[in-house]
Amino acid sequence: MPKCSNYTEYLNAVKNLKQPNFIQDFHIPELLVFPPHTIFYRQAKYKNGEIILQDKASCLPSQLLNPARGSVVLDMCAAPGMKTSHLAAIMENTGKIYAVEVDKLRYQMLCKTIELTGASCVETVNKDALALKSDEYPNVEYVLVDPTCSGSGILDRQTAFGKEKYDIKRLKRLQAFQVFMLRYALLNFPNVKRVIYSTCSTHPEENEQVVDEILDNVQSAYKLLPARELLKNNWLNFRSKIYNCSDKCFYAKSDVDLCNDFFIAVFERDFDVPLPEYKSRKQQLHQVTSNLEKKEIQILHVENANTTRKPKKLGKRKNMNEETNDSTLIDSVLNASSESIQFIQEVKNDSDDNTSQKNDSVIVNNEPISTIPPQRTQVTKEEKGNPLKITDIKNPKKKKKKRRAHPLEKILLKIRYIINKIRTTLLYKLKHYALDQHVLCRVKRIQ
């Protein structure tokens, strides 16, 4: 079928597509759209890698990154290798692509995909992307960040398992990881021109909220490119107006765009503005722990001086900003809980209380008697048989019993995992034939 003149016309043509016809995608020239129930996994061209079954939403990040020929690209979460092979096709198999994957099994899948597609410009790296040093990859110009997410936008998963429960705790953990990885990509490679952040999620916790937090961190060193202009205003979903990123990011919607749900944000470097200083997590931890050790040593010196009643040596006064810097460093950088900050204050207060209690005493018959009344104490029910164990009324310590997992629970979890794996495998083989979806395949452009 001939190519359509606008995106709305293209969507109507895809909806009315019937065998044996097919149509070229409106945005990605090497992507072809076939009607439902088209089978490819038996074809020889599919087996030898000339035709790659890939959803349009998965092709858009590579298309928007758009690296030039001979560029140096870093794919931080590369497995199973679909986006990596697409990048190699866009670059016409020139330049260099570092495809990084930390998991061993997924790394094997990545290597098979790269070998099948013949992408010789790709160098696979079985390593944690957060452990990459900028000195080892100094010439990286483009970065693709497609981190682990909830996968709530994948149609195959929704059809096979139904809608997953909205677990806010899990989303917050994923969000913390995604922010950390995207910040690492933006601030750790000084020659980067463009960075793509994408997820197959519909939750704003993994999308707009991540982008807003990153924009506050990178300041003006990066700007968010409007996806509407990159797609030449031929897209329908530009949500996110309630967030700071506004409508510059975009969503792919399954009910409108006839592909998986997807979120993409495009960051571009402004080389006139210097990058903010980036500190590794180990450096931050070392700085905080060294500060805590200094405080503990100072407290021990105070306690020893009080017990021996030796004259105190006059020393330099501390700068009052040290305590505030330590507390803000723990709270903001390491996301420490308020309990850790209170612990430091309680240790100091305990030392001050010890000195005050020793001074608040009266000498009677050459023996010091404390004027401070003793604290009321109580014996817990568990400790009635042993009266020596006494707890304070103000801060009773309740022992929480740890629930042990029953052996049958572990067996049931394993059975559930095996069943889900079988279902996903069958669904992958049947692919769009079992589902009433259009088949999208990318034609191999690598020579």
Secondary structure, DSSP 4 states (H G I P E B T S, - for coil): -PPPSSHHHHHHHHHT--TT--EE-SS-TTEEEE-TT---TTSHHHHTTSEEE--HHHHHHHHHH-PPTT-EEEESS-TT-HHHHHHHHHTTT-SEEEEE---HHHHHHHHHHHHHHT-TTEEEE-S-GGG--TTTSTT--EEEE------TT-HHHHHHH-PPP--HHHHHHHHHHHHHHHHHHHHS-TT--EEEEEES---GGGTHHHHHHHHHHHTTSEEEEPHHHHTTT--S----TTSTTTTSSEEE-HHHHSS--EEEEEEEE-TTSPPPP---HHHHHHHHHHHHHHHHHHHHHHHHHHHHTPPPPP-PPPPTHHHHHHHHIIIIIS---HHHHHHHHHHHHHHHHHHHHHHSEEEETTEEEE-SPPPPEE--GGGSS-TT--EESSS--PPPPPPPPPHHHHHHHHHHHHHHHHHHHHHHHHGGGTTT--EEEEEP---
